[in-house]
Amino acid sequence: MPEYKNEGWTINQGSLDWLIKTVKAKSENPKILEFGSGNSTIYFADSGIKVVSVEHNKQYLPVHPNVTSIYSPTENRWYTIPPEHILGLSKEYGPFDGIVIDGPTGAIGRWTILRYLHYLYPDGFLPTLVDDVNRDNENCMMIGISTAYRTEIEIISKNNSKCAHLWVENKV
């Protein structure tokens, strides 16, 4: 694995490694859809994963050969990217093997994504990493996603932050 630049507010490395391992087990050429760019975006890309990253702050739009950055300001507590365009991203760049929900920033909130789950998971649930579930809104969002798709949840705590890993057990 590449070196990870953890600056205290970034997703913990164990959670990033969980998603990398999970999506690489699913696909030879894994792709993830990420909401909120940053150090984790580059870590995924350096690990050989193609990343389509939606970000509202131009300062954090990453430049990397494995990253497609999409600038989308926020309005009404979510990105201005039309919800149906999220489905279009899957058709244009996907199919995706995993999802990261790490944006928009905590001050804006992320719970609005619950309105768009059918665009986010058009072909069924994908392994999902949700950051900052120590916050009430993100915790409610995680529970909403988990309830809608009957997922398993593992919560990893590190440095006053919590990440949730969501997945569906394959029943044989």
C-alpha positions as CSV (number, residue, x, y, z in Angstrom):
1,M,0.0,0.0,0.0
2,P,1.2,3.6,-0.6
3,E,2.0,5.9,2.2
4,Y,-1.1,7.7,3.6
5,K,-1.0,11.3,4.7
6,N,-3.3,11.3,7.7
7,E,-3.7,14.8,8.9
8,G,-6.1,14.1,11.8
9,W,-9.4,15.0,10.0
10,T,-9.0,12.4,7.2
11,I,-10.6,9.0,7.0
12,N,-8.5,6.5,9.0
13,Q,-6.2,4.2,7.1
14,G,-7.8,1.0,8.3
15,S,-11.1,2.0,6.7
16,L,-9.4,3.0,3.5
17,D,-7.6,-0.3,3.4
18,W,-10.9,-2.2,4.1
19,L,-12.6,-0.6,1.0
20,I,-9.5,-1.1,-1.2
21,K,-9.4,-4.8,-0.2
22,T,-13.1,-5.2,-0.7
23,V,-13.3,-3.6,-4.1
24,K,-10.2,-5.3,-5.4
25,A,-11.8,-8.7,-4.5
26,K,-14.8,-7.7,-6.6
27,S,-13.0,-6.4,-9.7
28,E,-9.7,-6.5,-11.5
29,N,-10.1,-2.8,-12.4
30,P,-12.0,-1.4,-9.4
31,K,-13.7,1.9,-9.5
32,I,-15.3,3.9,-6.7
33,L,-17.6,6.9,-6.5
34,E,-16.6,9.3,-3.8
35,F,-18.4,12.3,-2.3
36,G,-15.8,14.6,-0.8
37,S,-12.2,14.7,-2.1
38,G,-9.0,14.8,-0.1
39,N,-6.0,12.7,1.0
40,S,-8.1,9.6,0.8
41,T,-8.8,10.2,-2.9
42,I,-5.1,10.2,-3.7
43,Y,-4.6,7.1,-1.5
44,F,-7.2,5.2,-3.4
45,A,-5.8,6.3,-6.7
46,D,-2.2,5.4,-5.7
47,S,-3.6,2.0,-4.7
48,G,-4.6,1.4,-8.3
49,I,-8.3,2.3,-7.9
50,K,-10.1,4.5,-10.4
51,V,-11.9,7.2,-8.5
52,V,-14.8,9.5,-9.6
53,S,-14.8,12.2,-7.0
54,V,-17.6,14.8,-6.5
55,E,-16.3,17.9,-4.5
56,H,-17.8,21.3,-3.7
57,N,-14.5,23.0,-2.8
58,K,-12.2,23.7,-5.8
59,Q,-9.2,23.7,-3.4
60,Y,-9.7,20.0,-2.8
61,L,-10.2,18.8,-6.4
62,P,-7.4,16.2,-6.8
63,V,-5.2,16.0,-9.9
64,H,-4.2,12.4,-10.5
65,P,-4.3,10.1,-13.6
66,N,-6.6,7.7,-11.7
67,V,-9.1,10.4,-10.6
68,T,-11.9,12.0,-12.4
69,S,-12.8,15.1,-10.4
70,I,-16.3,16.7,-10.7
71,Y,-16.8,20.1,-9.2
72,S,-20.3,20.6,-7.8
73,P,-21.1,23.5,-5.4
74,T,-23.7,22.8,-2.7
75,E,-27.2,24.0,-2.2
76,N,-29.9,22.9,0.2
77,R,-27.4,20.7,2.0
78,W,-26.2,18.6,-1.0
79,Y,-24.3,19.0,-4.2
80,T,-25.9,20.8,-7.1
81,I,-25.2,17.9,-9.4
82,P,-28.7,16.7,-10.5
83,P,-29.6,13.4,-8.8
84,E,-30.2,11.7,-12.1
85,H,-26.6,12.6,-13.1
86,I,-25.3,10.4,-10.3
87,L,-26.9,7.5,-12.2
88,G,-25.3,8.9,-15.3
89,L,-21.9,8.8,-13.6
90,S,-22.3,5.0,-13.1
91,K,-23.2,4.6,-16.8
92,E,-20.3,6.9,-18.0
93,Y,-17.5,5.9,-15.6
94,G,-18.8,2.7,-13.9
95,P,-20.0,0.4,-13.0
96,F,-18.7,1.2,-9.5
97,D,-17.5,-1.3,-7.1
98,G,-17.7,0.9,-3.9
99,I,-18.9,4.2,-2.6
100,V,-17.3,6.7,-0.2
101,I,-19.4,9.3,1.6
102,D,-17.1,11.9,3.0
103,G,-18.7,15.1,1.8
104,P,-20.0,17.7,1.7
105,T,-18.3,19.0,4.8
106,G,-19.8,18.5,8.3
107,A,-21.1,22.1,8.4
108,I,-23.2,21.4,5.3
109,G,-24.2,17.9,6.3
110,R,-24.6,14.6,4.3
111,W,-28.0,13.2,5.3
112,T,-29.6,14.6,2.1
113,I,-28.0,11.7,0.3
114,L,-30.8,9.5,1.7
115,R,-33.2,11.1,-0.9
116,Y,-31.0,9.8,-3.7
117,L,-30.2,6.2,-2.7
118,H,-32.0,4.8,-5.8
119,Y,-29.6,6.8,-7.9
120,L,-26.6,5.8,-5.8
121,Y,-27.3,2.1,-5.8
122,P,-29.2,1.4,-9.1
123,D,-28.1,-2.2,-9.4
124,G,-28.1,-3.1,-5.7
125,F,-26.0,-2.2,-2.7
126,L,-22.2,-1.6,-3.0
127,P,-19.7,-1.7,-0.2
128,T,-19.8,1.7,1.3
129,L,-17.6,3.7,3.6
130,V,-19.3,6.5,5.6
131,D,-17.0,8.9,7.4
132,D,-17.8,10.9,10.6
133,V,-20.6,8.7,11.9
134,N,-19.8,10.1,15.4
135,R,-21.9,13.1,14.2
136,D,-25.7,12.8,14.7
137,N,-26.6,13.5,11.0
138,E,-24.0,11.1,9.6
139,N,-25.0,8.5,12.1
140,C,-28.7,8.8,11.1
141,M,-27.6,8.7,7.4
142,M,-25.6,5.5,8.0
143,I,-28.6,3.9,9.8
144,G,-30.9,4.9,7.0
145,I,-28.7,3.4,4.3
146,S,-28.2,0.2,6.4
147,T,-31.9,-0.1,7.0
148,A,-32.8,0.4,3.4
149,Y,-30.3,-2.2,2.2
150,R,-30.2,-4.5,5.2
151,T,-26.4,-4.2,5.5
152,E,-23.9,-5.3,8.0
153,I,-22.1,-2.4,9.8
154,E,-18.7,-2.2,11.4
155,I,-17.7,1.1,13.0
156,I,-14.0,1.9,13.4
157,S,-13.0,4.7,15.8
158,K,-9.8,6.7,15.6
159,N,-8.9,10.2,16.9
160,N,-12.3,11.4,17.8
161,S,-13.8,10.3,14.5
162,K,-15.7,7.2,13.5
163,C,-16.0,5.5,10.1
164,A,-18.6,3.0,9.2
165,H,-18.1,0.1,6.8
166,L,-21.4,-1.1,5.3
167,W,-21.7,-4.3,3.2
168,V,-24.2,-7.0,2.4
169,E,-23.2,-10.6,3.4
170,N,-23.3,-13.0,0.5
171,K,-25.6,-15.8,1.6
172,V,-24.7,-19.1,0.0
